[in-house]
Amino acid sequence: MSTAFWRDQAVIVTGGAGFLGRHVVGELRARAAGRVIIPRRAEYDLREQAAVAQLYADFPEATLVIHLAANVGGIGINREHPGLFFYENLMMGTLMLEYARRAGLPKFVGIGTVCSYPKFAPVPFREDDLWGGYPEETNAPYGLAKKMLLVQSQAYRQEYGFNAIHLLPVNLYGPHDKFDLKSSHVIPAVIRKMVDAQVQGAPQVTLFGDGSPTREFLFVRDAAEGIALAAERYNGAAPVNLGSAFEISIRELVAIIAAEVGFEGELRWDTSQPNGQPRRKLDVSRAKRAFGFEARTDFRAGLRETVRWYRAQRADAVECP
Protein backbone atom coordinates (compact mmCIF):
# COMPACT_ATOMS: atom_id res chain seq x y z
CA MET A 1 0.00 0.00 0.00
CA SER A 2 1.45 3.36 -1.06
CA THR A 3 1.35 6.18 1.49
CA ALA A 4 3.89 8.57 -0.08
CA PHE A 5 1.31 10.03 -2.50
CA TRP A 6 -1.34 10.42 0.18
CA ARG A 7 0.52 12.08 3.03
CA ASP A 8 0.41 15.49 1.36
CA GLN A 9 -3.18 15.22 0.12
CA ALA A 10 -6.13 17.12 1.53
CA VAL A 11 -9.09 15.24 0.08
CA ILE A 12 -12.69 16.46 -0.11
CA VAL A 13 -14.94 13.38 -0.14
CA THR A 14 -18.52 14.36 -0.96
CA GLY A 15 -20.95 11.76 0.31
CA GLY A 16 -18.24 10.69 2.76
CA ALA A 17 -20.79 9.69 5.40
CA GLY A 18 -22.76 7.48 2.99
CA PHE A 19 -22.53 3.81 2.08
CA LEU A 20 -19.59 3.95 -0.32
CA GLY A 21 -18.23 7.14 1.21
CA ARG A 22 -17.49 5.75 4.64
CA HIS A 23 -15.50 2.92 3.06
CA VAL A 24 -13.58 5.33 0.82
CA VAL A 25 -12.80 7.49 3.86
CA GLY A 26 -11.57 4.38 5.69
CA GLU A 27 -9.37 3.47 2.73
CA LEU A 28 -7.87 6.97 2.58
CA ARG A 29 -7.12 6.95 6.29
CA ALA A 30 -5.51 3.53 5.96
CA ARG A 31 -3.29 5.07 3.28
CA ALA A 32 -2.36 7.87 5.70
CA ALA A 33 -3.99 10.69 3.73
CA GLY A 34 -2.87 14.03 5.15
CA ARG A 35 -6.43 15.28 5.60
CA VAL A 36 -9.88 13.94 4.75
CA ILE A 37 -12.65 16.54 4.52
CA ILE A 38 -16.26 15.31 4.65
CA PRO A 39 -18.75 18.08 3.84
CA ARG A 40 -22.11 17.58 5.54
CA ARG A 41 -25.34 18.35 3.74
CA ALA A 42 -26.59 20.49 6.61
CA GLU A 43 -23.66 22.85 5.99
CA TYR A 44 -23.10 22.43 2.24
CA ASP A 45 -26.08 21.67 0.02
CA LEU A 46 -24.20 20.61 -3.11
CA ARG A 47 -27.25 21.33 -5.30
CA GLU A 48 -26.77 25.03 -4.59
CA GLN A 49 -24.12 27.14 -6.33
CA ALA A 50 -23.41 29.34 -3.31
CA ALA A 51 -22.91 26.33 -1.04
CA VAL A 52 -20.44 24.68 -3.41
CA ALA A 53 -18.51 27.93 -3.81
CA GLN A 54 -18.40 28.23 -0.02
CA LEU A 55 -17.12 24.67 0.35
CA TYR A 56 -14.06 25.38 -1.78
CA ALA A 57 -13.54 28.76 -0.08
CA ASP A 58 -13.61 27.08 3.35
CA PHE A 59 -10.98 24.50 2.38
CA PRO A 60 -8.42 26.26 0.17
CA GLU A 61 -5.85 23.63 1.15
CA ALA A 62 -7.79 20.91 -0.74
CA THR A 63 -5.74 19.09 -3.38
CA LEU A 64 -8.18 16.40 -4.51
CA VAL A 65 -11.93 15.86 -4.76
CA ILE A 66 -13.58 12.45 -4.77
CA HIS A 67 -17.19 13.18 -5.70
CA LEU A 68 -19.38 10.37 -4.34
CA ALA A 69 -22.47 12.35 -3.30
CA ALA A 70 -25.53 11.15 -5.21
CA ASN A 71 -29.25 10.64 -4.92
CA VAL A 72 -29.48 6.96 -5.80
CA GLY A 73 -31.65 3.90 -5.25
CA GLY A 74 -33.25 0.85 -6.79
CA ILE A 75 -35.79 0.46 -9.58
CA GLY A 76 -38.79 1.49 -7.49
CA ILE A 77 -37.52 4.87 -6.35
CA ASN A 78 -35.99 5.60 -9.78
CA ARG A 79 -39.44 5.15 -11.33
CA GLU A 80 -41.04 7.32 -8.65
CA HIS A 81 -38.59 10.23 -8.87
CA PRO A 82 -36.96 10.38 -12.33
CA GLY A 83 -37.02 14.18 -12.42
CA LEU A 84 -35.57 14.58 -8.94
CA PHE A 85 -32.83 12.04 -9.60
CA PHE A 86 -31.89 13.74 -12.87
CA TYR A 87 -31.83 17.27 -11.47
CA GLU A 88 -30.07 16.66 -8.17
CA ASN A 89 -27.34 14.41 -9.57
CA LEU A 90 -26.74 16.71 -12.53
CA MET A 91 -26.48 19.83 -10.36
CA MET A 92 -24.19 18.27 -7.76
CA GLY A 93 -21.77 16.95 -10.36
CA THR A 94 -21.78 20.08 -12.52
CA LEU A 95 -21.23 22.48 -9.64
CA MET A 96 -18.60 20.39 -7.84
CA LEU A 97 -16.50 20.05 -10.98
CA GLU A 98 -16.90 23.67 -12.12
CA TYR A 99 -15.87 25.12 -8.77
CA ALA A 100 -12.98 22.66 -8.42
CA ARG A 101 -11.71 24.05 -11.72
CA ARG A 102 -12.20 27.63 -10.56
CA ALA A 103 -10.33 26.86 -7.34
CA GLY A 104 -7.43 25.38 -9.30
CA LEU A 105 -7.53 21.98 -7.61
CA PRO A 106 -4.99 19.56 -9.06
CA LYS A 107 -7.40 16.64 -9.54
CA PHE A 108 -11.08 15.65 -9.51
CA VAL A 109 -12.31 12.06 -9.31
CA GLY A 110 -15.87 11.76 -10.63
CA ILE A 111 -17.90 8.66 -9.82
CA GLY A 112 -20.37 7.65 -12.50
CA THR A 113 -22.59 4.58 -12.70
CA VAL A 114 -23.14 1.39 -14.67
CA CYS A 115 -26.66 2.77 -15.27
CA SER A 116 -25.13 5.09 -17.89
CA TYR A 117 -24.59 2.19 -20.28
CA PRO A 118 -27.06 1.52 -23.12
CA LYS A 119 -29.83 -0.92 -22.32
CA PHE A 120 -28.57 -3.37 -24.93
CA ALA A 121 -24.83 -2.72 -24.75
CA PRO A 122 -22.70 -5.67 -25.91
CA VAL A 123 -21.69 -7.89 -22.99
CA PRO A 124 -19.24 -7.44 -21.35
CA PHE A 125 -19.75 -3.67 -21.25
CA ARG A 126 -16.66 -1.92 -22.59
CA GLU A 127 -16.07 1.74 -21.94
CA ASP A 128 -15.99 2.41 -25.68
CA ASP A 129 -19.63 1.20 -25.92
CA LEU A 130 -20.91 3.86 -23.51
CA TRP A 131 -22.47 5.95 -26.28
CA GLY A 132 -24.02 3.09 -28.27
CA GLY A 133 -27.64 3.63 -27.23
CA TYR A 134 -30.13 4.84 -24.62
CA PRO A 135 -29.92 3.52 -21.03
CA GLU A 136 -32.52 1.17 -19.54
CA GLU A 137 -35.68 3.26 -19.07
CA THR A 138 -36.26 2.84 -15.34
CA ASN A 139 -32.94 4.42 -14.40
CA ALA A 140 -32.08 6.42 -17.54
CA PRO A 141 -32.54 9.90 -15.96
CA TYR A 142 -30.10 9.02 -13.19
CA GLY A 143 -27.67 7.34 -15.57
CA LEU A 144 -27.70 10.23 -18.03
CA ALA A 145 -27.24 12.85 -15.31
CA LYS A 146 -24.14 11.01 -14.10
CA LYS A 147 -22.95 10.57 -17.69
CA MET A 148 -22.88 14.35 -18.09
CA LEU A 149 -20.14 14.45 -15.46
CA LEU A 150 -17.99 12.46 -17.89
CA VAL A 151 -18.79 14.89 -20.71
CA GLN A 152 -17.94 17.84 -18.48
CA SER A 153 -14.70 16.18 -17.31
CA GLN A 154 -13.51 15.60 -20.84
CA ALA A 155 -14.56 19.07 -21.98
CA TYR A 156 -12.68 20.68 -19.09
CA ARG A 157 -9.61 18.61 -19.83
CA GLN A 158 -9.74 19.74 -23.46
CA GLU A 159 -10.34 23.44 -22.82
CA TYR A 160 -8.68 24.07 -19.46
CA GLY A 161 -6.21 21.20 -19.07
CA PHE A 162 -8.08 20.21 -15.90
CA ASN A 163 -7.24 16.76 -14.55
CA ALA A 164 -10.66 15.17 -14.03
CA ILE A 165 -11.10 11.40 -14.26
CA HIS A 166 -14.32 9.36 -14.42
CA LEU A 167 -14.97 5.93 -12.91
CA LEU A 168 -17.94 3.64 -13.65
CA PRO A 169 -18.61 1.30 -10.73
CA VAL A 170 -20.99 -1.62 -11.11
CA ASN A 171 -23.66 -2.40 -8.48
CA LEU A 172 -22.12 -2.29 -5.00
CA TYR A 173 -23.01 -4.26 -1.87
CA GLY A 174 -21.67 -4.67 1.66
CA PRO A 175 -21.95 -3.39 5.24
CA HIS A 176 -23.61 0.02 5.75
CA ASP A 177 -25.72 -0.34 2.59
CA LYS A 178 -29.27 1.09 2.49
CA PHE A 179 -31.76 -1.54 3.69
CA ASP A 180 -34.85 0.66 3.31
CA LEU A 181 -37.16 -1.36 1.04
CA LYS A 182 -38.41 1.77 -0.72
CA SER A 183 -34.98 2.92 -1.89
CA SER A 184 -32.54 0.02 -1.58
CA HIS A 185 -30.87 -1.97 -4.34
CA VAL A 186 -31.48 -5.66 -4.91
CA ILE A 187 -29.04 -7.29 -2.45
CA PRO A 188 -30.01 -5.32 0.67
CA ALA A 189 -33.69 -5.47 -0.31
CA VAL A 190 -33.66 -9.27 -0.61
CA ILE A 191 -31.65 -9.71 2.61
CA ARG A 192 -34.08 -7.53 4.53
CA LYS A 193 -37.15 -9.24 3.11
CA MET A 194 -35.84 -12.67 4.06
CA VAL A 195 -34.61 -11.72 7.53
CA ASP A 196 -37.90 -9.91 8.25
CA ALA A 197 -39.87 -12.93 7.03
CA GLN A 198 -37.89 -15.20 9.37
CA VAL A 199 -38.49 -12.92 12.35
CA GLN A 200 -42.19 -12.53 11.58
CA GLY A 201 -42.74 -16.18 10.70
CA ALA A 202 -43.93 -15.25 7.21
CA PRO A 203 -44.09 -18.22 4.82
CA GLN A 204 -42.97 -16.34 1.69
CA VAL A 205 -41.27 -13.29 0.22
CA THR A 206 -42.21 -11.45 -2.96
CA LEU A 207 -39.54 -10.32 -5.40
CA PHE A 208 -39.58 -7.96 -8.40
CA GLY A 209 -39.67 -9.30 -11.96
CA ASP A 210 -39.05 -12.87 -13.04
CA GLY A 211 -35.46 -13.33 -11.88
CA SER A 212 -34.00 -13.68 -15.38
CA PRO A 213 -31.83 -10.51 -15.59
CA THR A 214 -28.17 -10.79 -14.73
CA ARG A 215 -26.09 -8.46 -12.64
CA GLU A 216 -22.49 -7.95 -11.58
CA PHE A 217 -21.72 -6.92 -8.02
CA LEU A 218 -18.65 -5.38 -6.45
CA PHE A 219 -17.98 -5.53 -2.71
CA VAL A 220 -17.88 -2.00 -1.33
CA ARG A 221 -14.40 -2.23 0.20
CA ASP A 222 -13.03 -3.41 -3.16
CA ALA A 223 -14.71 -0.40 -4.78
CA ALA A 224 -13.09 1.92 -2.22
CA GLU A 225 -9.69 0.44 -3.01
CA GLY A 226 -10.28 0.89 -6.74
CA ILE A 227 -11.22 4.54 -6.28
CA ALA A 228 -8.12 5.20 -4.17
CA LEU A 229 -5.86 3.51 -6.74
CA ALA A 230 -7.38 5.54 -9.57
CA ALA A 231 -7.03 8.77 -7.59
CA GLU A 232 -3.36 8.01 -7.06
CA ARG A 233 -2.34 6.45 -10.40
CA TYR A 234 -4.76 7.37 -13.20
CA ASN A 235 -4.82 10.68 -15.05
CA GLY A 236 -6.53 9.81 -18.33
CA ALA A 237 -9.54 11.23 -20.14
CA ALA A 238 -11.17 7.86 -20.85
CA PRO A 239 -13.76 6.51 -18.38
CA VAL A 240 -12.82 3.35 -16.47
CA ASN A 241 -15.07 0.50 -15.30
CA LEU A 242 -14.82 -0.75 -11.72
CA GLY A 243 -16.24 -4.22 -11.30
CA SER A 244 -15.66 -7.84 -10.37
CA ALA A 245 -16.31 -9.46 -13.78
CA PHE A 246 -18.64 -11.92 -12.00
CA GLU A 247 -22.10 -12.18 -13.60
CA ILE A 248 -25.04 -13.83 -11.86
CA SER A 249 -28.78 -14.00 -12.54
CA ILE A 250 -31.15 -12.43 -10.04
CA ARG A 251 -32.76 -15.85 -9.54
CA GLU A 252 -29.39 -17.40 -8.66
CA LEU A 253 -28.57 -14.44 -6.45
CA VAL A 254 -31.80 -14.84 -4.50
CA ALA A 255 -31.12 -18.55 -3.96
CA ILE A 256 -27.64 -17.78 -2.57
CA ILE A 257 -28.99 -15.10 -0.24
CA ALA A 258 -31.69 -17.49 0.97
CA ALA A 259 -28.99 -20.03 1.80
CA GLU A 260 -26.86 -17.45 3.63
CA VAL A 261 -29.84 -16.11 5.58
CA GLY A 262 -31.28 -19.58 6.20
CA PHE A 263 -34.65 -18.66 4.70
CA GLU A 264 -36.63 -21.73 3.65
CA GLY A 265 -39.94 -20.15 2.71
CA GLU A 266 -41.55 -19.68 -0.70
CA LEU A 267 -40.11 -17.25 -3.25
CA ARG A 268 -42.80 -15.45 -5.27
CA TRP A 269 -41.87 -13.49 -8.38
CA ASP A 270 -44.06 -10.47 -9.14
CA THR A 271 -43.86 -10.29 -12.92
CA SER A 272 -46.01 -7.14 -12.98
CA GLN A 273 -42.87 -5.33 -11.78
CA PRO A 274 -40.02 -4.49 -14.19
CA ASN A 275 -36.87 -6.56 -14.55
CA GLY A 276 -34.65 -3.58 -15.32
CA GLN A 277 -31.67 -3.96 -17.63
CA PRO A 278 -31.51 -7.50 -19.16
CA ARG A 279 -27.79 -8.08 -18.49
CA ARG A 280 -24.95 -6.31 -16.73
CA LYS A 281 -21.36 -7.42 -16.86
CA LEU A 282 -18.36 -5.14 -17.21
CA ASP A 283 -15.09 -5.51 -19.04
CA VAL A 284 -12.69 -4.62 -16.23
CA SER A 285 -9.42 -4.92 -18.14
CA ARG A 286 -8.82 -1.17 -18.42
CA ALA A 287 -8.78 -0.72 -14.62
CA LYS A 288 -6.19 -3.46 -14.27
CA ARG A 289 -3.99 -1.98 -17.00
CA ALA A 290 -4.37 1.65 -15.99
CA PHE A 291 -3.98 1.47 -12.22
CA GLY A 292 -3.66 -2.16 -11.17
CA PHE A 293 -7.14 -2.71 -9.75
CA GLU A 294 -8.68 -6.16 -9.41
CA ALA A 295 -11.57 -7.13 -7.13
CA ARG A 296 -10.46 -9.45 -4.34
CA THR A 297 -13.54 -10.33 -2.27
CA ASP A 298 -15.22 -13.68 -2.87
CA PHE A 299 -18.90 -13.06 -3.62
CA ARG A 300 -20.31 -15.49 -1.06
CA ALA A 301 -17.93 -14.21 1.60
CA GLY A 302 -19.03 -10.65 0.88
CA LEU A 303 -22.70 -11.63 1.08
CA ARG A 304 -22.09 -13.46 4.36
CA GLU A 305 -20.47 -10.37 5.87
CA THR A 306 -23.34 -8.18 4.63
CA VAL A 307 -25.96 -10.48 6.16
CA ARG A 308 -24.07 -10.55 9.49
CA TRP A 309 -23.85 -6.76 9.51
CA TYR A 310 -27.56 -6.33 8.80
CA ARG A 311 -28.57 -8.81 11.50
CA ALA A 312 -26.37 -6.99 14.03
CA GLN A 313 -27.80 -3.59 13.08
CA ARG A 314 -31.33 -4.92 13.27
CA ALA A 315 -30.70 -6.39 16.71
CA ASP A 316 -29.22 -3.11 17.95
CA ALA A 317 -32.26 -1.19 16.66
CA VAL A 318 -34.61 -3.54 18.54
CA GLU A 319 -32.62 -3.26 21.77
CA CYS A 320 -32.32 0.57 21.60
CA PRO A 321 -35.77 2.04 20.90
C-alpha positions in Angstrom: 0.0 0.0 0.0 1.4 3.4 -1.1 1.3 6.2 1.5 3.9 8.6 -0.1 1.3 10.0 -2.5 -1.3 10.4 0.2 0.5 12.1 3.0 0.4 15.5 1.4 -3.2 15.2 0.1 -6.1 17.1 1.5 -9.1 15.2 0.1 -12.7 16.5 -0.1 -14.9 13.4 -0.1 -18.5 14.4 -1.0 -21.0 11.8 0.3 -18.2 10.7 2.8 -20.8 9.7 5.4 -22.8 7.5 3.0 -22.5 3.8 2.1 -19.6 4.0 -0.3 -18.2 7.1 1.2 -17.5 5.7 4.6 -15.5 2.9 3.1 -13.6 5.3 0.8 -12.8 7.5 3.9 -11.6 4.4 5.7 -9.4 3.5 2.7 -7.9 7.0 2.6 -7.1 7.0 6.3 -5.5 3.5 6.0 -3.3 5.1 3.3 -2.4 7.9 5.7 -4.0 10.7 3.7 -2.9 14.0 5.1 -6.4 15.3 5.6 -9.9 13.9 4.7 -12.6 16.5 4.5 -16.3 15.3 4.7 -18.7 18.1 3.8 -22.1 17.6 5.5 -25.3 18.3 3.7 -26.6 20.5 6.6 -23.7 22.8 6.0 -23.1 22.4 2.2 -26.1 21.7 0.0 -24.2 20.6 -3.1 -27.2 21.3 -5.3 -26.8 25.0 -4.6 -24.1 27.1 -6.3 -23.4 29.3 -3.3 -22.9 26.3 -1.0 -20.4 24.7 -3.4 -18.5 27.9 -3.8 -18.4 28.2 0.0 -17.1 24.7 0.4 -14.1 25.4 -1.8 -13.5 28.8 -0.1 -13.6 27.1 3.4 -11.0 24.5 2.4 -8.4 26.3 0.2 -5.9 23.6 1.1 -7.8 20.9 -0.7 -5.7 19.1 -3.4 -8.2 16.4 -4.5 -11.9 15.9 -4.8 -13.6 12.5 -4.8 -17.2 13.2 -5.7 -19.4 10.4 -4.3 -22.5 12.4 -3.3 -25.5 11.2 -5.2 -29.2 10.6 -4.9 -29.5 7.0 -5.8 -31.7 3.9 -5.2 -33.2 0.8 -6.8 -35.8 0.5 -9.6 -38.8 1.5 -7.5 -37.5 4.9 -6.3 -36.0 5.6 -9.8 -39.4 5.2 -11.3 -41.0 7.3 -8.7 -38.6 10.2 -8.9 -37.0 10.4 -12.3 -37.0 14.2 -12.4 -35.6 14.6 -8.9 -32.8 12.0 -9.6 -31.9 13.7 -12.9 -31.8 17.3 -11.5 -30.1 16.7 -8.2 -27.3 14.4 -9.6 -26.7 16.7 -12.5 -26.5 19.8 -10.4 -24.2 18.3 -7.8 -21.8 17.0 -10.4 -21.8 20.1 -12.5 -21.2 22.5 -9.6 -18.6 20.4 -7.8 -16.5 20.1 -11.0 -16.9 23.7 -12.1 -15.9 25.1 -8.8 -13.0 22.7 -8.4 -11.7 24.0 -11.7 -12.2 27.6 -10.6 -10.3 26.9 -7.3 -7.4 25.4 -9.3 -7.5 22.0 -7.6 -5.0 19.6 -9.1 -7.4 16.6 -9.5 -11.1 15.7 -9.5 -12.3 12.1 -9.3 -15.9 11.8 -10.6 -17.9 8.7 -9.8 -20.4 7.6 -12.5 -22.6 4.6 -12.7 -23.1 1.4 -14.7 -26.7 2.8 -15.3 -25.1 5.1 -17.9 -24.6 2.2 -20.3 -27.1 1.5 -23.1 -29.8 -0.9 -22.3 -28.6 -3.4 -24.9 -24.8 -2.7 -24.7 -22.7 -5.7 -25.9 -21.7 -7.9 -23.0 -19.2 -7.4 -21.3 -19.8 -3.7 -21.3 -16.7 -1.9 -22.6 -16.1 1.7 -21.9 -16.0 2.4 -25.7 -19.6 1.2 -25.9 -20.9 3.9 -23.5 -22.5 6.0 -26.3 -24.0 3.1 -28.3 -27.6 3.6 -27.2 -30.1 4.8 -24.6 -29.9 3.5 -21.0 -32.5 1.2 -19.5 -35.7 3.3 -19.1 -36.3 2.8 -15.3 -32.9 4.4 -14.4 -32.1 6.4 -17.5 -32.5 9.9 -16.0 -30.1 9.0 -13.2 -27.7 7.3 -15.6 -27.7 10.2 -18.0 -27.2 12.8 -15.3 -24.1 11.0 -14.1 -23.0 10.6 -17.7 -22.9 14.3 -18.1 -20.1 14.4 -15.5 -18.0 12.5 -17.9 -18.8 14.9 -20.7 -17.9 17.8 -18.5 -14.7 16.2 -17.3 -13.5 15.6 -20.8 -14.6 19.1 -22.0 -12.7 20.7 -19.1 -9.6 18.6 -19.8 -9.7 19.7 -23.5 -10.3 23.4 -22.8 -8.7 24.1 -19.5 -6.2 21.2 -19.1 -8.1 20.2 -15.9 -7.2 16.8 -14.5 -10.7 15.2 -14.0 -11.1 11.4 -14.3 -14.3 9.4 -14.4 -15.0 5.9 -12.9 -17.9 3.6 -13.7 -18.6 1.3 -10.7 -21.0 -1.6 -11.1 -23.7 -2.4 -8.5 -22.1 -2.3 -5.0 -23.0 -4.3 -1.9 -21.7 -4.7 1.7 -22.0 -3.4 5.2 -23.6 0.0 5.7 -25.7 -0.3 2.6 -29.3 1.1 2.5 -31.8 -1.5 3.7 -34.9 0.7 3.3 -37.2 -1.4 1.0 -38.4 1.8 -0.7 -35.0 2.9 -1.9 -32.5 0.0 -1.6 -30.9 -2.0 -4.3 -31.5 -5.7 -4.9 -29.0 -7.3 -2.5 -30.0 -5.3 0.7 -33.7 -5.5 -0.3 -33.7 -9.3 -0.6 -31.6 -9.7 2.6 -34.1 -7.5 4.5 -37.2 -9.2 3.1 -35.8 -12.7 4.1 -34.6 -11.7 7.5 -37.9 -9.9 8.3 -39.9 -12.9 7.0 -37.9 -15.2 9.4 -38.5 -12.9 12.4 -42.2 -12.5 11.6 -42.7 -16.2 10.7 -43.9 -15.2 7.2 -44.1 -18.2 4.8 -43.0 -16.3 1.7 -41.3 -13.3 0.2 -42.2 -11.4 -3.0 -39.5 -10.3 -5.4 -39.6 -8.0 -8.4 -39.7 -9.3 -12.0 -39.1 -12.9 -13.0 -35.5 -13.3 -11.9 -34.0 -13.7 -15.4 -31.8 -10.5 -15.6 -28.2 -10.8 -14.7 -26.1 -8.5 -12.6 -22.5 -8.0 -11.6 -21.7 -6.9 -8.0 -18.6 -5.4 -6.4 -18.0 -5.5 -2.7 -17.9 -2.0 -1.3 -14.4 -2.2 0.2 -13.0 -3.4 -3.2 -14.7 -0.4 -4.8 -13.1 1.9 -2.2 -9.7 0.4 -3.0 -10.3 0.9 -6.7 -11.2 4.5 -6.3 -8.1 5.2 -4.2 -5.9 3.5 -6.7 -7.4 5.5 -9.6 -7.0 8.8 -7.6 -3.4 8.0 -7.1 -2.3 6.5 -10.4 -4.8 7.4 -13.2 -4.8 10.7 -15.0 -6.5 9.8 -18.3 -9.5 11.2 -20.1 -11.2 7.9 -20.8 -13.8 6.5 -18.4 -12.8 3.3 -16.5 -15.1 0.5 -15.3 -14.8 -0.7 -11.7 -16.2 -4.2 -11.3 -15.7 -7.8 -10.4 -16.3 -9.5 -13.8 -18.6 -11.9 -12.0 -22.1 -12.2 -13.6 -25.0 -13.8 -11.9 -28.8 -14.0 -12.5 -31.2 -12.4 -10.0 -32.8 -15.8 -9.5 -29.4 -17.4 -8.7 -28.6 -14.4 -6.4 -31.8 -14.8 -4.5 -31.1 -18.5 -4.0 -27.6 -17.8 -2.6 -29.0 -15.1 -0.2 -31.7 -17.5 1.0 -29.0 -20.0 1.8 -26.9 -17.4 3.6 -29.8 -16.1 5.6 -31.3 -19.6 6.2 -34.6 -18.7 4.7 -36.6 -21.7 3.7 -39.9 -20.1 2.7 -41.5 -19.7 -0.7 -40.1 -17.3 -3.3 -42.8 -15.5 -5.3 -41.9 -13.5 -8.4 -44.1 -10.5 -9.1 -43.9 -10.3 -12.9 -46.0 -7.1 -13.0 -42.9 -5.3 -11.8 -40.0 -4.5 -14.2 -36.9 -6.6 -14.6 -34.6 -3.6 -15.3 -31.7 -4.0 -17.6 -31.5 -7.5 -19.2 -27.8 -8.1 -18.5 -24.9 -6.3 -16.7 -21.4 -7.4 -16.9 -18.4 -5.1 -17.2 -15.1 -5.5 -19.0 -12.7 -4.6 -16.2 -9.4 -4.9 -18.1 -8.8 -1.2 -18.4 -8.8 -0.7 -14.6 -6.2 -3.5 -14.3 -4.0 -2.0 -17.0 -4.4 1.7 -16.0 -4.0 1.5 -12.2 -3.7 -2.2 -11.2 -7.1 -2.7 -9.8 -8.7 -6.2 -9.4 -11.6 -7.1 -7.1 -10.5 -9.4 -4.3 -13.5 -10.3 -2.3 -15.2 -13.7 -2.9 -18.9 -13.1 -3.6 -20.3 -15.5 -1.1 -17.9 -14.2 1.6 -19.0 -10.6 0.9 -22.7 -11.6 1.1 -22.1 -13.5 4.4 -20.5 -10.4 5.9 -23.3 -8.2 4.6 -26.0 -10.5 6.2 -24.1 -10.5 9.5 -23.9 -6.8 9.5 -27.6 -6.3 8.8 -28.6 -8.8 11.5 -26.4 -7.0 14.0 -27.8 -3.6 13.1 -31.3 -4.9 13.3 -30.7 -6.4 16.7 -29.2 -3.1 17.9 -32.3 -1.2 16.7 -34.6 -3.5 18.5 -32.6 -3.3 21.8 -32.3 0.6 21.6 -35.8 2.0 20.9 
